[in-house]
Amino acid sequence: MIKLTAHWLRNDPPHELEFEGFSDGRLTTRTGASSEAETPKRYHSPKDLVALGIAGCTGVDVVSILKKMRQPLERFVIETELTQTSEHPRVFDSCKLTYRLAGEGLAADRVARAVALSYGKYCGVSAMIKRSGCHFEPQVFLNDQDLTDEFLSVLAEQEQESSDVHPTVGAQAGLLITGNEILFGKTQETNGRFLAQNLIQSGFRISELRVVGDDRAKLRQSLVELLAQNDVVIMTGGLGPTKDDLTSEIVSSVTNLPLKFSQQAWDVCLSAFAKLGRTEIPDSNKKQAMLPEGAVMLNNSLGTAAGFAVHFMMQGRNKTLVALPGVPWECEAMYVEQAKSLLGAADQSVGEWGPWIIWGMGESAIQSLISEIESEISKKLPQVDFSFQAHAGYVTYLIRSQQQAAEQQALDLTNELTRLEAVFGAKLLYTGRETLLQRLLQTYRETGLSLALAESCTGGRIAAEVTSISGSSDIFSGGVVAYSNEIKKNILGVSESTLENHGAVSLVTAAQMAEGISRQFGAAVSLSVTGIAGPSGGSASKPVGTVCFALALQGLFKRVGFDKVKFETSFGRLSTQGWSFVDGGDSVLVVEKQFGQHLPRELIQKRASLFALCSLVALGESLRSLPEK
């Protein structure tokens, strides 16, 4: 055990002190006033210096704070007692720090606050001791009256204020996605995309997204590197009860915050089991209640794993680390409901224009058309990014700037944006942040449209996409998956002669499928798709990747007073993609597409489904501008 007592002799700079220290009952250190250069100083071991450093650091702070508060300090003694066992040869097990102050005019509340400010904030003794793994036990006495409770109350207030501090807004963030199941390709990674999109909208700059398996050394190295480069790091995964769930352990190691049992986190786990009707909980789940000391617990109403956030200093900079579950719906809910507000919003607002959803045109074609316009925008916005995101059938284009909001408001990009949209022309599907499915639901609700589907080669994939969004029952009447010719004939009314003369994959068959599903469900818009997804079934005239589509719009055209003459002008989004009236008809549109005979079956189905969804959205967007008859 090392025990050191320091007495302050002067309250004015230079702050003079004398101290004496004992180790195992032997006097090891004694000195006079610190300003006396000739006074000998003897140290038994470097650990004496640790005790002196703790006492000296916090003591100088207390004296200075009380002086600024105009508190008449007459006597001040700090007793530092450090204990150590052989089990932890490099770290003190506990630290007992006792502040003894005296003075007739000293106010108790001022003393408690001064010591709390030094201990928890300015000198940061509490953080220093916590990170060393010590048990700390501070006490405060004023004129021999115990002020420890008042001191601890003020300290708790300060720590709460510190935990509520948001990172610098407009700051830089890194993402660490963990799990062998992702690294090995067993599970699709979606959390990174979701978090990146949301953080960017809040004004953060994303520096890096890493996917790391359940490897202790690699996780620790990645977390250290990301924290060194970013103000905020968000981790997902690794919060479960098994041995390969390492997040809490790694965070504790990197931040030097010991793991402690959290009743709140344990309650999350208990609640999840209760919802499942289970009363017996495996001991392994208690691992999920061990959180880094001082962490803010994030509730999980959808699973057993609580998330957490810690604010700490690293290399002199404020850092925020947030740990979220790996299960996508748990991660997304926890971020939206809790972590987002904890991180705060941007003081350096992100300026965004778009996004523009363009179909039937690739990234390189778009880039060649708009490069001159981008150059002109760059002259007005030096800190600007032009972002392309390619999908199987369309491209999302976005302009983003990190300039201050006031600077952005002073800009006028009207001319450049008008020219941009003119270049896109009818290839511009829509402008906005909604996904294809969100836009489809929105436009069909606004225009009062109902939808029915008849699918062959896509196997119900389009219907599955439409019904994956909440509220789809407002617009979706139903559908039929007609793989066999018998179903095409008996359910959809495709004629025998059509199948014999034109085949199951033809524009005529697609048109009759659309008309048949329209009769079955009475929807305003009825779409059909039939094709050859491969890998077999193709021929020289109809190779793999050939897909035929049809739109039956009988009731719709009557409602809006539509005729063929208006099609080219009012429905340019469809006509530019090859949609045209079926021969001899005036209410059914058809188109044939080649999606590539060398592509795998799944990708052909995906591209066909996306083309169908884009066509349905294009129809809705066009109808918005048409007046009711």
C-alpha positions in Angstrom: 0.0 0.0 0.0 1.2 3.5 -0.8 -0.3 6.4 1.3 0.6 10.0 0.6 -0.5 13.2 2.4 -0.1 16.6 0.7 -0.5 19.9 2.5 -0.9 23.1 0.6 1.0 26.0 2.1 0.1 28.7 -0.3 -3.2 29.4 -2.1 -1.7 31.9 -4.5 0.6 31.0 -7.4 3.1 29.5 -7.1 1.0 27.0 -5.2 3.4 25.6 -2.6 2.9 22.3 -1.0 4.6 19.8 1.3 3.9 16.1 1.3 5.1 13.0 2.9 4.5 9.4 1.7 4.6 6.0 3.3 4.9 2.6 1.6 4.4 -0.5 3.8 4.7 1.6 6.9 8.1 3.1 5.9 8.7 6.8 5.3 9.7 7.0 1.6 9.1 10.6 0.5 9.3 14.0 2.2 9.7 17.5 0.8 9.3 21.0 1.8 7.7 23.8 -0.3 7.8 23.1 -4.0 9.3 26.5 -4.7 12.4 25.6 -2.7 14.7 24.2 -5.4 17.4 23.0 -2.9 15.0 20.8 -1.0 15.9 17.2 -1.5 13.2 14.9 -2.9 13.6 11.1 -2.4 11.3 8.5 -4.1 11.2 4.9 -3.1 9.6 3.8 -6.4 7.8 5.3 -9.5 4.5 4.4 -7.8 5.2 7.2 -5.3 5.1 9.5 -8.2 1.7 8.2 -9.2 0.2 9.0 -5.8 1.9 12.4 -5.8 0.7 13.1 -9.4 -2.9 12.3 -8.5 -2.9 14.5 -5.3 -0.9 17.3 -7.0 -3.0 17.4 -10.1 -6.4 17.5 -8.5 -5.1 19.7 -5.6 -3.9 22.5 -7.8 -7.3 22.5 -9.6 -9.3 22.7 -6.4 -7.2 25.6 -5.1 -7.5 27.5 -8.4 -11.3 26.9 -8.7 -12.0 28.0 -5.1 -9.9 31.1 -5.6 -12.0 32.0 -8.7 -15.1 31.4 -6.6 -13.6 33.8 -4.0 -13.7 31.2 -1.3 -11.2 31.8 1.6 -9.3 28.5 1.9 -7.2 28.4 5.1 -6.0 24.8 5.1 -6.1 22.0 2.5 -4.9 18.4 2.8 -5.3 15.6 0.3 -4.7 12.0 1.4 -4.0 9.5 -1.4 -4.1 5.8 -0.6 -3.4 3.3 -3.4 -3.5 -0.5 -2.8 -2.2 -3.2 -5.0 -2.2 -7.0 -5.0 -0.1 -9.6 -6.8 -3.1 -10.4 -9.0 -2.7 -7.1 -10.8 1.0 -6.3 -10.7 0.8 -3.4 -13.1 -2.5 -1.7 -12.0 -3.6 -0.4 -8.6 -6.6 -2.2 -7.3 -8.1 0.7 -5.5 -7.6 4.4 -4.9 -8.9 6.1 -1.8 -8.7 9.9 -2.2 -9.7 12.1 0.7 -10.0 15.9 0.4 -9.8 17.8 3.8 -10.5 21.5 3.5 -10.8 24.1 6.2 -11.9 27.7 6.3 -14.5 29.8 8.3 -16.0 31.4 5.2 -16.0 28.3 2.9 -19.5 27.5 1.5 -20.3 23.8 1.4 -21.9 23.8 -2.0 -19.0 25.7 -3.5 -16.5 23.3 -2.0 -18.5 20.2 -3.3 -18.6 21.7 -6.8 -14.9 22.7 -6.9 -13.8 19.2 -5.9 -16.2 17.6 -8.3 -15.0 19.8 -11.2 -11.4 18.9 -10.5 -12.0 15.3 -9.8 -14.4 14.6 -12.7 -13.7 17.2 -15.3 -10.6 19.3 -15.3 -8.0 17.1 -13.8 -10.1 14.1 -14.7 -9.0 11.9 -11.8 -12.1 9.8 -12.0 -11.6 9.0 -15.7 -7.9 8.3 -15.0 -8.7 5.8 -12.2 -11.6 4.2 -14.1 -9.5 3.5 -17.1 -6.8 1.9 -15.0 -9.3 -0.6 -13.7 -9.2 0.7 -10.1 -12.0 0.8 -7.6 -12.2 4.5 -6.6 -13.5 5.8 -3.3 -13.4 9.6 -3.0 -14.3 11.5 0.2 -14.7 15.2 0.9 -14.6 16.9 4.3 -15.1 20.6 5.1 -14.1 21.7 8.6 -14.3 18.0 9.5 -17.9 17.8 8.3 -18.5 15.0 5.7 -19.5 16.5 2.3 -19.1 13.3 0.4 -22.8 12.9 -0.5 -23.0 16.5 -1.8 -19.9 16.0 -3.8 -21.1 12.7 -5.3 -24.4 14.4 -6.2 -22.7 17.2 -8.1 -20.3 14.7 -9.7 -23.3 12.7 -11.0 -24.8 15.8 -12.5 -21.6 16.6 -14.3 -21.3 13.0 -15.7 -24.9 13.1 -16.9 -24.2 16.5 -18.7 -21.1 14.9 -20.2 -23.0 11.9 -21.5 -25.5 14.1 -23.1 -22.9 16.0 -25.1 -23.3 15.5 -28.8 -20.3 15.1 -31.0 -19.3 17.9 -33.2 -22.0 18.2 -35.8 -21.0 18.0 -39.3 -18.3 15.7 -37.9 -16.7 12.6 -39.5 -18.1 9.1 -38.9 -16.9 5.6 -39.4 -18.9 2.4 -39.5 -17.8 -1.0 -38.3 -20.0 -3.9 -39.3 -19.2 -7.1 -37.5 -20.0 -10.8 -37.9 -18.7 -13.9 -39.7 -22.0 -14.5 -41.3 -21.6 -11.2 -43.3 -17.9 -11.7 -44.0 -18.5 -15.2 -45.3 -21.4 -14.1 -47.5 -24.1 -16.0 -45.6 -26.0 -12.8 -44.8 -26.5 -9.7 -46.9 -25.1 -6.6 -45.3 -27.8 -3.8 -45.1 -27.0 -2.0 -41.8 -24.0 -0.1 -43.3 -26.1 1.3 -46.1 -28.9 2.3 -43.8 -26.6 4.0 -41.3 -24.6 5.8 -43.9 -27.7 7.2 -45.6 -29.1 8.4 -42.2 -25.8 9.8 -41.0 -25.3 11.8 -44.2 -28.8 13.2 -43.9 -27.8 14.4 -40.4 -24.7 16.2 -41.7 -22.0 13.6 -40.9 -19.3 12.8 -43.4 -18.7 9.0 -43.8 -15.0 8.3 -44.0 -15.1 4.5 -44.1 -17.2 1.4 -43.8 -15.5 -1.8 -42.6 -16.8 -5.3 -42.4 -14.9 -7.4 -39.9 -15.5 -11.0 -38.8 -15.6 -12.2 -35.2 -11.9 -12.0 -34.7 -10.8 -10.3 -31.4 -7.5 -8.9 -32.7 -8.9 -7.6 -36.0 -11.9 -6.1 -34.3 -9.7 -4.3 -31.8 -7.3 -3.0 -34.4 -10.2 -1.8 -36.7 -11.9 0.0 -33.8 -8.7 1.7 -32.7 -8.0 2.9 -36.3 -11.6 4.1 -36.9 -11.7 6.0 -33.6 -8.3 7.6 -34.4 -9.7 8.9 -37.7 -13.3 9.8 -36.8 -15.3 11.7 -34.3 -18.1 9.1 -34.3 -17.9 5.4 -34.8 -21.0 3.2 -35.0 -20.7 -0.6 -34.6 -23.3 -3.2 -35.4 -23.4 -6.8 -34.3 -21.6 -8.7 -31.6 -24.1 -8.0 -28.8 -25.4 -11.5 -28.4 -24.8 -14.1 -25.6 -22.4 -16.4 -27.4 -18.6 -16.6 -27.4 -18.2 -14.9 -30.8 -20.1 -11.8 -29.6 -17.2 -9.6 -28.8 -18.4 -6.0 -29.1 -18.8 -5.0 -25.4 -15.4 -6.7 -24.6 -13.6 -4.9 -27.4 -15.1 -1.5 -26.6 -14.1 -2.0 -23.0 -10.6 -2.8 -24.0 -10.2 0.1 -26.4 -11.8 2.7 -24.1 -10.4 1.4 -20.8 -13.9 1.4 -19.4 -14.4 -1.8 -17.3 -17.5 -3.9 -18.0 -20.2 -3.7 -15.3 -23.5 -5.3 -14.9 -26.4 -3.1 -16.1 -29.8 -3.9 -14.6 -31.4 -1.8 -17.4 -29.7 -4.0 -20.1 -30.7 -7.1 -18.2 -34.3 -5.9 -18.1 -34.2 -5.7 -21.9 -33.3 -9.3 -22.1 -35.9 -10.4 -19.5 -38.6 -8.5 -21.4 -37.7 -10.2 -24.7 -37.9 -13.6 -23.1 -41.2 -12.7 -21.4 -42.7 -11.8 -24.8 -41.8 -15.3 -26.0 -43.4 -16.8 -23.0 -40.1 -18.2 -21.7 -39.4 -18.1 -18.0 -36.0 -19.9 -18.0 -33.2 -17.8 -19.3 -29.8 -19.3 -20.0 -26.9 -17.9 -17.9 -25.1 -17.1 -21.1 -27.6 -14.3 -21.7 -26.2 -12.4 -18.7 -23.3 -11.5 -20.9 -25.7 -9.1 -22.7 -26.1 -7.1 -19.5 -22.4 -6.3 -19.2 -21.8 -2.8 -20.6 -18.8 -0.5 -20.4 -18.9 1.6 -17.2 -20.7 4.9 -17.8 -22.3 3.9 -21.1 -25.7 5.1 -22.1 -28.0 2.1 -22.5 -30.1 2.0 -25.7 -33.3 0.0 -25.3 -34.3 -2.8 -27.6 -38.0 -3.5 -27.9 -37.5 -6.1 -30.6 -34.8 -8.4 -29.2 -32.6 -9.4 -26.2 -29.6 -7.2 -26.9 -29.4 -3.7 -25.5 -27.3 -1.3 -27.4 -25.1 1.4 -25.8 -23.2 4.6 -26.4 -20.1 5.9 -24.8 -18.5 9.4 -24.9 -14.8 9.6 -24.0 -11.6 11.4 -24.8 -9.0 9.9 -27.1 -5.8 11.7 -28.0 -7.2 14.9 -26.7 -10.4 14.8 -28.8 -14.0 14.0 -27.9 -15.1 10.6 -29.3 -18.6 9.0 -29.5 -18.9 5.2 -30.0 -22.4 3.7 -30.5 -23.0 -0.1 -30.5 -26.2 -1.3 -32.2 -27.5 -4.9 -32.8 -26.7 -6.7 -36.0 -30.3 -7.8 -36.7 -31.4 -5.2 -39.3 -34.8 -4.3 -37.9 -33.4 -4.0 -34.4 -30.5 -1.9 -35.7 -32.7 0.4 -37.7 -35.3 0.9 -34.9 -32.7 1.6 -32.3 -30.9 4.1 -34.5 -34.1 6.0 -35.5 -35.7 6.0 -32.0 -32.6 6.6 -29.8 -29.1 6.9 -31.4 -30.1 9.6 -33.9 -31.1 12.1 -31.3 -28.1 11.1 -29.1 -25.7 12.0 -32.0 -27.5 15.3 -32.8 -28.0 17.1 -36.0 -25.6 19.0 -38.2 -24.5 22.6 -37.6 -22.9 22.5 -41.0 -26.0 21.6 -43.0 -25.6 19.2 -45.9 -27.0 20.8 -49.0 -28.6 18.3 -51.4 -30.2 18.6 -54.8 -32.1 15.6 -56.2 -31.8 12.8 -56.1 -32.9 12.2 -59.7 -34.0 8.7 -60.7 -33.1 8.1 -64.3 -34.0 4.9 -66.2 -32.9 3.5 -69.5 -29.6 5.3 -69.3 -26.3 4.1 -67.8 -23.9 6.0 -65.6 -21.3 6.7 -68.3 -24.0 8.0 -70.7 -25.3 10.3 -68.0 -21.9 11.5 -67.1 -21.0 12.4 -70.7 -24.2 14.5 -71.0 -23.9 16.5 -67.8 -20.1 16.9 -67.4 -20.2 20.6 -68.5 -23.1 21.4 -66.2 -21.2 19.7 -63.3 -18.2 21.9 -64.0 -20.3 25.1 -63.7 -21.9 23.9 -60.5 -18.4 23.1 -59.1 -17.4 26.8 -59.6 -20.3 27.9 -57.4 -19.9 25.0 -54.9 -16.2 24.2 -54.4 -17.0 21.5 -51.8 -19.5 19.5 -53.9 -19.9 15.8 -54.6 -21.7 14.3 -57.6 -23.0 10.9 -56.7 -24.1 8.0 -59.0 -25.7 4.9 -57.7 -26.5 2.2 -60.3 -29.3 -0.3 -59.9 -30.5 -3.1 -62.1 -32.5 -0.9 -64.5 -32.1 2.7 -63.3 -29.5 5.2 -61.8 -29.9 7.5 -58.9 -28.0 10.8 -59.3 -27.4 13.2 -56.4 -25.6 16.5 -55.8 -24.4 17.1 -52.2 -22.4 20.0 -50.6 -21.0 20.4 -47.1 -20.9 24.2 -47.1 -22.6 26.2 -44.4 -26.3 26.6 -44.7 -26.0 30.4 -45.1 -23.6 30.0 -48.0 -25.9 27.5 -49.7 -28.9 29.7 -49.4 -27.0 32.5 -51.1 -26.5 30.3 -54.1 -28.7 30.2 -57.2 -28.4 27.0 -59.1 -31.8 27.4 -60.9 -30.2 27.6 -64.3 -27.9 24.6 -63.9 -30.6 22.4 -62.4 -33.1 23.3 -65.2 -30.5 22.4 -67.8 -29.8 19.2 -65.9 -33.4 18.0 -66.0 -33.7 19.1 -69.6 -30.8 16.8 -70.5 -32.4 13.9 -68.6 -35.7 14.6 -70.5 -38.2 11.7 -70.5 -35.5 9.4 -69.1 -36.1 11.2 -65.8 -38.5 8.9 -63.9 -39.0 11.2 -60.9 -37.1 13.4 -58.4 -37.2 12.6 -54.7 -35.9 10.5 -51.9 -38.7 7.9 -52.1 -37.8 4.4 -53.2 -39.5 3.0 -56.3 -42.0 1.2 -54.1 -42.7 4.3 -51.9 -43.2 6.4 -55.0 -45.5 3.8 -56.6 -47.7 3.7 -53.5 -47.7 7.5 -53.2 -48.6 8.2 -56.9 -51.3 5.5 -57.1 -52.9 6.7 -53.9 -53.0 10.2 -55.2 -54.4 9.2 -58.6 -56.8 6.6 -57.2 -55.3 3.7 -59.2 -55.6 0.1 -58.4 -53.1 -2.5 -59.6 -53.3 -6.2 -60.6 -50.4 -8.5 -61.8 -50.0 -11.6 -63.9 -46.5 -13.0 -63.7 -44.8 -15.9 -65.5 -41.0 -15.7 -65.6 -40.7 -13.5 -62.5 -42.6 -16.0 -60.4 -44.5 -13.5 -58.2 -41.4 -11.4 -57.6 -43.1 -8.2 -58.6 -46.1 -8.9 -56.3 -43.7 -9.7 -53.5 -41.9 -6.3 -54.0 -45.2 -4.4 -54.1 -46.6 -6.0 -50.9 -43.3 -5.6 -49.0 -44.2 -2.0 -48.3 -46.8 -1.1 -45.6 -50.0 0.3 -47.1 -49.7 -1.6 -50.3 -53.3 -3.0 -49.8 -54.5 0.5 -50.7 -53.5 0.0 -54.3 -52.8 -3.7 -54.9 -55.8 -5.8 -55.8 -54.0 -9.1 -56.3 -52.1 -11.2 -58.8 -51.6 -14.6 -60.4 -48.4 -16.5 -61.0 -49.1 -18.3 -64.3 -46.2 -20.5 -65.1 -48.0 -23.2 -67.0 -49.9 -22.7 -70.3 -52.9 -24.3 -68.7 -53.1 -21.5 -66.1 -52.6 -18.9 -68.8 -55.5 -20.3 -70.7 -57.9 -21.3 -67.9 -57.3 -18.4 -65.5 -56.1 -15.5 -67.7 -58.0 -16.4 -70.9 -55.0 -16.6 -73.3 -56.3 -18.4 -76.4 -55.0 -21.7 -77.6 -54.3 -20.3 -81.0 -52.1 -17.5 -79.5 -50.0 -20.0 -77.6 -49.7 -22.2 -80.7 -48.9 -19.5 -83.2 -46.9 -17.0 -81.0 -45.7 -19.0 -78.0 -46.0 -18.3 -74.3 -43.3 -15.7 -74.6 -44.7 -13.1 -77.0 -46.3 -9.7 -77.0 -49.7 -11.1 -78.0 -49.6 -13.6 -75.1 -48.5 -10.8 -72.7 -51.4 -8.6 -73.9 -54.0 -11.3 -73.4 -52.5 -12.1 -69.9 -52.9 -8.4 -68.9 -56.5 -8.3 -70.2 -57.3 -11.5 -68.4 -56.0 -10.3 -65.0 -57.8 -7.0 -65.6 -61.1 -9.0 -66.0 -60.4 -11.1 -62.9 -59.6 -8.2 -60.6 -61.2 -5.1 -62.2 -58.1 -3.0 -61.6 -57.4 0.3 -63.4 -53.9 -0.9 -64.2 -53.1 -4.5 -65.0 -49.5 -5.5 -65.8 -48.3 -8.9 -67.2 -44.8 -10.3 -67.7 -43.8 -13.5 -69.5 -40.3 -14.4 -70.6 -37.3 -16.8 -70.6 -35.2 -16.5 -67.5 -33.0 -19.4 -68.4 -30.6 -21.0 -68.2 -32.5 -23.2 -70.7 -35.5 -22.6 -72.9 -34.0 -20.1 -75.3 -33.8 -20.2 -79.1 -32.2 -18.2 -81.9 -35.3 -16.1 -82.3 -36.0 -15.9 -78.6 -32.8 -16.1 -76.6 -32.6 -16.4 -72.8 -33.3 -13.0 -71.4 -36.2 -12.2 -73.7 -39.1 -10.8 -71.6 -42.5 -9.4 -72.8 -44.6 -7.0 -70.8 -48.1 -5.6 -71.2 -50.2 -3.0 -69.5 -54.0 -3.2 -69.8 -55.5 0.2 -69.1 -59.1 0.0 -70.3 -60.8 1.7 -67.4 -58.0 4.1 -66.9 -58.0 5.6 -70.4 -61.8 6.2 -70.2 -61.4 8.0 -66.9 -58.8 10.4 -68.1 -60.0 10.9 -71.7 -56.9 9.4 -73.1 -56.3 8.6 -76.8 -53.4 7.5 -78.9 -52.5 11.0 -80.0 -51.7 12.1 -76.5 -49.5 9.1 -75.8 -46.3 10.5 -77.3 -46.6 13.8 -75.4 -48.2 12.8 -72.2 -46.6 9.4 -71.7 -43.0 10.1 -72.9 -41.5 8.2 -69.9 -43.1 5.0 -71.3 -42.7 5.6 -75.0 -38.9 6.3 -74.7 -38.6 2.8 -73.2 -40.3 1.2 -76.2 -43.8 0.9 -74.8 -46.4 1.1 -77.6 -50.0 0.1 -78.4 -50.7 -3.5 -79.3 -51.6 -4.0 -82.9 -55.3 -3.3 -83.4 -55.8 -2.2 -79.8 -56.2 1.1 -78.1 -56.0 0.3 -74.4 -53.2 -2.2 -74.1 -49.5 -1.2 -74.2 -46.7 -3.7 -74.8 -42.9 -3.9 -74.9 -40.3 -6.5 -75.4 -36.9 -6.3 -73.7 -33.7 -8.3 -74.0 -32.0 -8.5 -70.6 -28.9 -10.5 -71.7 -28.7 -14.2 -72.6 -25.5 -14.7 -70.6 -26.9 -13.3 -67.4 -27.8 -15.7 -64.5 -31.5 -16.5 -64.0 -31.8 -14.5 -60.8 -30.5 -11.3 -62.3 -32.8 -11.6 -65.4 -35.7 -12.0 -63.0 -34.5 -9.0 -61.0 -34.1 -6.8 -64.0 -37.4 -7.7 -65.4 -39.1 -7.0 -62.0 -37.4 -3.6 -61.7 -38.3 -2.7 -65.3 -41.9 -3.5 -64.5 -41.9 -1.4 -61.3 -40.2 1.5 -63.1 -42.9 1.3 -65.8 -45.7 1.3 -63.2 -44.1 4.4 -61.6 -43.7 6.1 -64.9 -47.4 5.6 -65.6 -48.3 7.1 -62.3 -46.0 10.1 -62.7 -47.5 10.7 -66.2 -51.1 10.6 -64.9 -50.3 13.2 -62.2 -50.2 15.8 -64.9 -53.4 14.7 -66.7 -56.6 16.4 -65.7 -59.7 14.3 -64.8 -62.2 14.0 -67.7 
